[in-house]
Structure formats: structure tokens, C-alpha cells
Amino acid sequence: MTTRMSAAEYRARFGVARSPLHRIPLRQHREGTMNKTEQAYANHLRHQQLLGVPILAWYYEPAKWKLPGTRNTFTPDFLVRYKDGTEEWVEVKAAWRVKGGSKYEYKPGYMGDARTKLKTFAGSFPHLTVRLRWYHPAHGVWEEERIL
């Protein structure tokens, strides 16, 4: 009967180096730089202004908000101000296809932590209008969900 080797024993015996991938951190967002989805939404806002939608101005990551709890902050992607004096805080997410659904079913793509922070932000500041927007590639439109 043979005994099994652990992964560390195998690497030591056969001189196999550990994969360098275990040391690569996940990409982190750099403040002030847009990802592709955020760039597409900024282009959408510019296009809307040219078409005559009453957008006075829009700002990318204009503020970092302190949320309840220890070291919890949230930075919405956009602040959109309209000519009638209203404003909305917009969080932009990529679209994920619904697993097991048709090729036309998409949902906003974010993990639990992002959803929790978004709902906490909207609940902590009820006087603000908070929206989640994502691009629906099958329909070619920006879909939205009002948070709280």
C-alpha cells in the first residue's frame, strides 16, 4: 500500500515551483479611472445632452460617502444634475446573462457586498435619488432599477 504525498512534499521532491498566480492580487479600482461600462455610460450621458435631454451636468465619482459601521465607505459612479434642479446618484454595473435563461435575459452584475453597500447607501440617505443602471446588450438600451 502506498501513501499519498501532500502538495508541499510533491513540490519539494520533484522541484516544482508554486504557481505564481497565488500571489497576484485581484485588480483594484483606481480612483478617477473609468472601466469600460462606466465609459459607455459617460458616452450615453454626453449623447443624451446632445439630443436635448435636460441634463445640466454630470460628474464621475464626485464624493465618497461614509456608511454606518467601521471603515465602510461608498463611492457612487455618477452624479447627474438636471435643469429642473433634481439630481440622481447612479451606480453603473455590467450586465450578466441569467444562467439557464434565454439569450435575452440579463441582470446587473454585482456580488452581495456591492448590493449591500448600494442598499445601505440608499437607506442611509433617503432624501437622495439612487439608481442602479446596466447596459442590456441584447436590447441595446440602458436599464435601471431605483434603489429604495
Backbone torsions as a table, in degrees:
resi	resn	phi	psi	omega
1	MET	NA	131.2	-179.0
2	THR	-97.9	150.0	176.7
3	THR	-97.7	150.1	-179.1
4	ARG	-85.5	145.8	176.7
5	MET	-92.0	147.8	172.2
6	SER	-78.9	167.4	179.2
7	ALA	-62.6	-38.2	179.6
8	ALA	-66.3	-40.8	178.4
9	GLU	-65.3	-39.0	178.6
10	TYR	-62.7	-46.9	179.6
11	ARG	-61.7	-41.1	-179.3
12	ALA	-68.0	-40.8	-176.0
13	ARG	-71.4	-40.7	-175.4
14	PHE	-104.2	5.9	175.8
15	GLY	66.8	31.1	179.9
16	VAL	-89.2	127.1	178.9
17	ALA	-77.9	154.0	175.9
18	ARG	-68.9	146.6	-179.3
19	SER	-60.1	133.0	178.8
20	PRO	-69.7	-12.2	-177.4
21	LEU	-68.7	-21.4	-177.8
22	HIS	-70.8	-14.1	-179.4
23	ARG	-100.5	-7.2	-177.3
24	ILE	-82.4	118.7	179.4
25	PRO	-74.0	157.9	174.8
26	LEU	-64.4	150.1	179.2
27	ARG	-64.6	134.7	177.7
28	GLN	-110.6	149.4	-179.2
29	HIS	-70.4	131.7	173.5
30	ARG	-92.2	132.6	-179.3
31	GLU	-60.9	133.5	176.5
32	GLY	88.4	-3.1	178.0
33	THR	-112.1	135.7	-177.9
34	MET	-93.2	144.3	170.4
35	ASN	-85.7	-179.3	-174.8
36	LYS	-63.8	-38.0	-179.4
37	THR	-68.3	-41.1	178.1
38	GLU	-66.4	-37.9	176.1
39	GLN	-62.8	-41.4	179.1
40	ALA	-64.1	-38.8	178.9
41	TYR	-69.5	-37.6	176.1
42	ALA	-61.9	-41.9	176.1
43	ASN	-63.2	-38.2	177.2
44	HIS	-61.7	-42.7	179.1
45	LEU	-64.9	-42.1	177.3
46	ARG	-60.4	-43.9	179.9
47	HIS	-63.0	-41.4	179.0
48	GLN	-62.5	-39.7	178.1
49	GLN	-62.7	-41.8	179.5
50	LEU	-65.8	-30.7	179.6
51	LEU	-79.3	-8.2	176.8
52	GLY	101.1	8.1	174.6
53	VAL	-65.1	134.1	-172.6
54	PRO	-72.8	60.6	175.8
55	ILE	-92.6	118.3	179.5
56	LEU	-74.6	-49.1	-179.8
57	ALA	-162.8	160.0	173.1
58	TRP	-139.0	150.1	-175.9
59	TYR	-132.2	141.7	178.5
60	TYR	-95.9	127.9	-178.7
61	GLU	41.1	61.7	-174.2
62	PRO	-75.3	-21.9	-175.6
63	ALA	-153.3	151.5	173.1
64	LYS	-110.0	123.1	-175.8
65	TRP	-100.7	138.8	176.4
66	LYS	-86.0	126.5	178.3
67	LEU	-102.0	161.5	176.7
68	PRO	-60.7	144.1	-179.6
69	GLY	111.0	176.1	-177.7
70	THR	-83.7	124.2	175.6
71	ARG	53.1	37.3	177.0
72	ASN	-101.8	118.8	175.9
73	THR	-129.9	160.7	178.1
74	PHE	-142.8	132.2	178.2
75	THR	-118.0	102.5	177.2
76	PRO	-64.3	151.0	-176.4
77	ASP	-70.4	-43.1	-175.2
78	PHE	-138.6	149.1	166.0
79	LEU	-117.0	122.2	-179.6
80	VAL	-113.4	122.6	177.6
81	ARG	-107.3	133.1	-179.4
82	TYR	-103.7	160.3	-176.2
83	LYS	-66.7	-22.0	178.6
84	ASP	-82.6	3.9	176.7
85	GLY	96.8	-8.8	178.9
86	THR	-81.6	159.1	176.1
87	GLU	-144.8	154.6	178.5
88	GLU	-138.6	143.4	176.2
89	TRP	-97.5	127.6	-172.9
90	VAL	-120.3	130.2	171.5
91	GLU	-107.9	127.0	-176.5
92	VAL	-107.5	131.6	177.9
93	LYS	-130.4	153.4	174.7
94	ALA	-73.1	159.6	179.2
95	ALA	-93.9	138.5	174.6
96	TRP	-112.7	139.6	176.5
97	ARG	-72.5	140.8	179.8
98	VAL	-73.3	124.0	-178.6
99	LYS	-67.2	129.2	179.8
100	GLY	82.9	-3.0	179.8
101	GLY	-94.1	-175.2	178.8
102	SER	-76.4	173.1	-178.6
103	LYS	-72.8	-3.8	179.7
104	TYR	-104.0	0.1	-178.5
105	GLU	-95.5	118.8	178.2
106	TYR	-130.5	157.2	175.2
107	LYS	-139.7	161.5	177.9
108	PRO	-66.3	137.8	-174.8
109	GLY	-97.4	100.9	172.3
110	TYR	-154.4	155.7	-178.7
111	MET	-86.5	175.8	-175.3
112	GLY	-58.8	-38.9	-177.5
113	ASP	-63.4	-42.3	-179.5
114	ALA	-66.0	-40.5	178.9
115	ARG	-65.2	-41.5	179.2
116	THR	-62.5	-44.7	179.6
117	LYS	-64.3	-40.2	-179.8
118	LEU	-63.7	-44.8	179.5
119	LYS	-69.1	-36.9	177.4
120	THR	-64.9	-41.9	177.8
121	PHE	-60.1	-48.6	-179.2
122	ALA	-64.1	-38.1	179.6
123	GLY	-73.7	-31.4	-179.3
124	SER	-75.6	-26.5	-179.1
125	PHE	-127.0	72.5	-173.5
126	PRO	-66.3	-17.2	179.1
127	HIS	-77.8	-9.7	179.0
128	LEU	-94.2	147.9	173.8
129	THR	-92.9	118.5	-177.1
130	VAL	-118.1	129.1	179.8
131	ARG	-129.4	147.5	172.6
132	LEU	-108.3	127.4	179.2
133	ARG	-125.2	143.6	175.5
134	TRP	-145.3	150.8	-177.4
135	TYR	-88.3	127.7	179.0
136	HIS	-95.1	101.3	-173.5
137	PRO	-64.2	-30.0	-178.6
138	ALA	-71.7	-34.9	-178.5
139	HIS	-98.1	-16.5	179.7
140	GLY	71.6	29.8	-179.6
141	VAL	-132.1	160.6	173.8
142	TRP	-89.7	122.9	176.9
143	GLU	-99.2	158.5	-177.2
144	GLU	-141.4	158.6	175.6
145	GLU	-138.7	125.6	176.7
146	ARG	-81.2	130.8	-178.6
147	ILE	-92.4	122.4	-177.9
148	LEU	52.8	NA	NA
